[in-house]
Amino acid sequence: MNRRARGSPEESAVRAIALGTLRWYLRLLPALEELLERPAAVAPPVRALLTVAAHQVEYSRNAPEATVHAAVDASRLGGMTRASGLVNAVLRRFVGERAALFVRIDASLPARTAHPAWLVERISGAWPQQGVELLVANNAHPPMTLRVDLSRVGRKEYLALLAEASIDAYEIQWSKSAITLNHPVPVNRLPGFSEGAVSVQDAGAQLAAELLQVSPGMRVLDTCAAPGGKTGHLLELVGPDADVTAVDIDADRVALIHANLERLQRTARVCVGDAREPATFWDGRPFDRILVDAPCSSTGVIRRHPDIKLLRRSTDVPALVDTQRAILEAAVTMLAAGASQLSPRLSRPRRRCGQPRCQRWRRARSHNTSGSSFFRVLRRGPTASIMLVSKRQRPGPDVAGSPVRPQRKSRGLSLYRCYARI
Ligand SMILES: C[S@@+](CC[C@H](N)C(=O)[O-])C[C@H]1O[C@@H](n2cnc3c(N)ncnc32)[C@H](O)[C@@H]1O
């Protein structure tokens, strides 16, 4: 897609087709493979074309015959002329036989819900009652949600601006700054977007900075910051005298933080560094607040990133857990006494307490030799859960619009948990 096409209806259409195909890939592929004599011999570009076309036939309102013609044309345009006969024959059979094909294929839960078998097993094992509901929810279309910079424009005021621009939207009750659009629009249609008055950010993600309870004068660290969504929110909350440091290990992604902050017209100390190694970016002065949005399995954001179902492997999880632990342990050493740290959205299928993960977290806490408080998060399902541990300090009332209750107390630490559907 060239630059001129960005934000165009064509871009939206291409994006919707690509995301839809990725979302349903693991259901469409077995159907197509039943129609191919030697599936393994089909070149990847031809396989991709067949899957995109099958997605259009099964999930769009386009006339199936028109989709078959378009796919055959695309095979020629894409230099796959020798495969055009195969594309035509397979897709014609798919159009005619798909009802019967899917009756067979849908007997398998992984295929019906288009998830890899290992993930279905992990989710169903962790949430026996809600497993299927979760898998189905993962295939829903995510809404477009905005974060209003409340220091520049009130939420009601911005809703009025949207209405003037004929964009229907509503407030999310449990977030202070979130507005969800009834239908997604290109960002260049959003009033004040290029000036930084609003950003696109899921409502659940907006809770992180709110829960951190920053205030002017605080020294704040965002450890895994790119592309800078939460950094921007923290800066909006801390105000003009913000002392915010944003660190990420990936230099290319750090460039995205700079671009985001430029649009928001906000300033932070942005650096490339390894959050596991404070010496790579830290000047030794403790932070009052630390946000740890560590890399995770991302199985909690499949609805927005359906490619995770194809890219993530079960074997990735232990290494991610080790990285998360190392980042949290390092973060604790940078925290001022009595300060708080928040770790949102570390998603991975949960395990029961007492199993290795919990033991590791107990170990992390025992490393907190400064006596400072910290928190942790670790669960996702149809709800994202954010757990904040804060020493002798309650995280403001009703942060998520739902009661914030102490979950348990131990050694002077109170654990709070709130939930948000994201
Ligand atoms: C979930 S994303 C962060 C999203 C970001 N907080 C936001 O709200 O826009 C996780 C980030 O962690 C970064 N990361 C992974 N390992 C890291 C490490 N050891 N130190 C610092 N950043 C790391 C990745 O490059 C990635 O940008």
The ligand as an SDF file (V2000), in Angstrom:
LIG
                    3D

 27 29  0  0  0  0  0  0  0  0999 V2000
    3.4250   -4.5700   25.0190 C   0  0  0  0  0  0  0  0  0  0  0  0
    4.6450   -3.6560   24.1780 S   0  0  0  0  0  0  0  0  0  0  0  0
    4.5480   -2.1080   24.9850 C   0  0  0  0  0  0  0  0  0  0  0  0
    3.3840   -1.2220   24.5780 C   0  0  0  0  0  0  0  0  0  0  0  0
    3.5070    0.1850   25.1560 C   0  0  0  0  0  0  0  0  0  0  0  0
    3.6350    0.1670   26.6030 N   0  0  0  0  0  0  0  0  0  0  0  0
    2.3310    1.0670   24.7920 C   0  0  0  0  0  0  0  0  0  0  0  0
    1.4310    1.2650   25.6060 O   0  0  0  0  0  0  0  0  0  0  0  0
    2.3280    1.5980   23.6690 O   0  0  0  0  0  0  0  0  0  0  0  0
    6.0810   -4.3670   24.8590 C   0  0  0  0  0  0  0  0  0  0  0  0
    7.3650   -3.6250   24.5210 C   0  0  0  0  0  0  0  0  0  0  0  0
    8.3990   -4.1760   25.3280 O   0  0  0  0  0  0  0  0  0  0  0  0
    9.5970   -3.9900   24.6210 C   0  0  0  0  0  0  0  0  0  0  0  0
   10.6260   -4.8290   25.2810 N   0  0  0  0  0  0  0  0  0  0  0  0
   10.8000   -6.1570   25.2010 C   0  0  0  0  0  0  0  0  0  0  0  0
   11.8280   -6.5490   25.9730 N   0  0  0  0  0  0  0  0  0  0  0  0
   12.3180   -5.4220   26.5600 C   0  0  0  0  0  0  0  0  0  0  0  0
   13.3970   -5.1710   27.4560 C   0  0  0  0  0  0  0  0  0  0  0  0
   14.1600   -6.1630   27.9320 N   0  0  0  0  0  0  0  0  0  0  0  0
   13.6240   -3.9080   27.8310 N   0  0  0  0  0  0  0  0  0  0  0  0
   12.8530   -2.8820   27.3600 C   0  0  0  0  0  0  0  0  0  0  0  0
   11.8260   -3.0710   26.5070 N   0  0  0  0  0  0  0  0  0  0  0  0
   11.5680   -4.3200   26.1180 C   0  0  0  0  0  0  0  0  0  0  0  0
    9.2340   -4.3790   23.2090 C   0  0  0  0  0  0  0  0  0  0  0  0
   10.1710   -3.8470   22.2790 O   0  0  0  0  0  0  0  0  0  0  0  0
    7.8340   -3.7680   23.0850 C   0  0  0  0  0  0  0  0  0  0  0  0
    7.9000   -2.5000   22.4750 O   0  0  0  0  0  0  0  0  0  0  0  0
  1  2  1  0
  2  3  1  0
  2 10  1  0
  3  4  1  0
  4  5  1  0
  5  6  1  0
  5  7  1  0
  7  8  2  0
  7  9  1  0
 10 11  1  0
 11 12  1  0
 11 26  1  0
 12 13  1  0
 13 14  1  0
 13 24  1  0
 14 15  1  0
 14 23  1  0
 15 16  2  0
 16 17  1  0
 17 18  1  0
 17 23  2  0
 18 19  1  0
 18 20  2  0
 20 21  1  0
 21 22  2  0
 22 23  1  0
 24 25  1  0
 24 26  1  0
 26 27  1  0
M  CHG  2   2   1   9  -1
M  END
$$$$
